[in-house]
Amino acid sequence: MGACAETEEDGRGSYDAEERRKGFHCLSQWDGNHDGLEALIRDRLNDPGSMETIVTRIAPADAQGDHRIQLEFTAKNALGGRVRHTTTHYISPAEGRFLT
């Protein structure tokens, strides 16, 4: 669920080292989101169908090769009101999973 792509989605080949360092290989080339993180958050919401992603940000790799990924989204709360949330996680491309 948290894995980063090894090759570009259109099959053109591997990402270059700079793209990997910046974390672009972890995000969808279609919409710039991280589908695994969206699924993780969506599963924990009162109304999963109400989730709307505003922006996904990813930081360059740290010394261990992990990336900090931040998801900003809106969703309906238990009372039906739309609220805005920001969540931050760390992803390990080498292990293919979220660390936090």
C-alpha positions in Angstrom: 0.0 0.0 0.0 2.8 2.4 0.7 5.2 1.4 -2.1 6.8 3.9 -4.5 7.0 3.1 -8.2 10.3 1.8 -9.6 9.4 2.8 -13.2 7.3 5.5 -14.7 3.7 4.5 -15.2 3.8 5.0 -19.0 6.7 2.4 -19.2 9.3 4.8 -20.4 11.9 3.5 -17.9 13.3 4.1 -14.5 13.1 7.4 -12.7 16.4 9.3 -12.5 18.3 9.8 -9.3 17.1 13.4 -8.8 13.4 12.5 -9.2 13.8 9.6 -6.7 15.6 11.9 -4.2 12.7 14.4 -4.4 10.2 11.6 -4.0 8.3 12.1 -7.3 8.4 8.4 -7.9 6.1 8.0 -4.9 3.3 10.1 -6.3 0.8 9.3 -9.1 1.8 10.9 -12.4 -1.9 11.1 -13.1 -3.0 13.4 -10.3 0.0 14.0 -8.1 -1.5 12.1 -5.1 -0.4 9.1 -3.2 -3.1 6.5 -3.6 -1.9 4.4 -0.7 -2.0 7.3 1.8 -5.4 8.4 0.5 -6.7 4.8 1.1 -5.2 4.7 4.6 -6.9 7.9 5.6 -10.2 7.2 3.8 -10.6 3.9 5.7 -10.6 5.9 9.0 -13.2 8.5 8.1 -16.9 8.6 9.2 -17.9 9.2 5.6 -15.2 7.8 3.4 -17.0 8.8 0.2 -16.9 12.5 1.2 -13.1 12.7 1.2 -11.7 15.3 -1.3 -7.9 15.7 -1.6 -6.7 19.3 -1.8 -3.0 18.8 -2.1 -0.3 16.2 -1.5 3.2 17.3 -0.7 6.4 15.2 -0.5 9.8 16.2 0.9 13.1 15.0 -0.5 14.6 11.9 1.0 16.3 12.2 4.4 19.6 10.5 5.4 17.8 7.1 5.7 16.1 7.5 2.3 12.6 8.1 3.7 10.2 10.8 2.6 7.9 12.9 4.6 4.5 13.1 2.9 1.7 15.5 3.8 -1.9 15.2 2.7 -4.4 18.0 3.0 -8.0 17.1 2.5 -11.6 17.8 3.4 -14.2 15.3 4.6 -17.6 15.3 6.3 -17.6 14.8 10.1 -20.1 12.9 12.2 -22.5 15.9 12.1 -22.4 16.2 8.3 -20.2 19.4 8.3 -17.2 19.5 6.0 -13.9 19.9 7.8 -10.4 20.4 6.6 -7.5 18.2 7.8 -3.8 17.9 7.3 -1.9 14.7 8.0 1.8 13.9 7.9 3.4 10.5 7.5 6.8 9.1 6.6 7.2 6.6 3.8 10.1 4.2 3.3 10.4 3.4 -0.4 13.0 0.7 0.4 10.5 -1.1 2.7 7.4 -0.2 0.7 5.5 0.9 3.8 4.5 3.9 5.9 6.6 4.5 9.0 4.1 6.6 10.9 
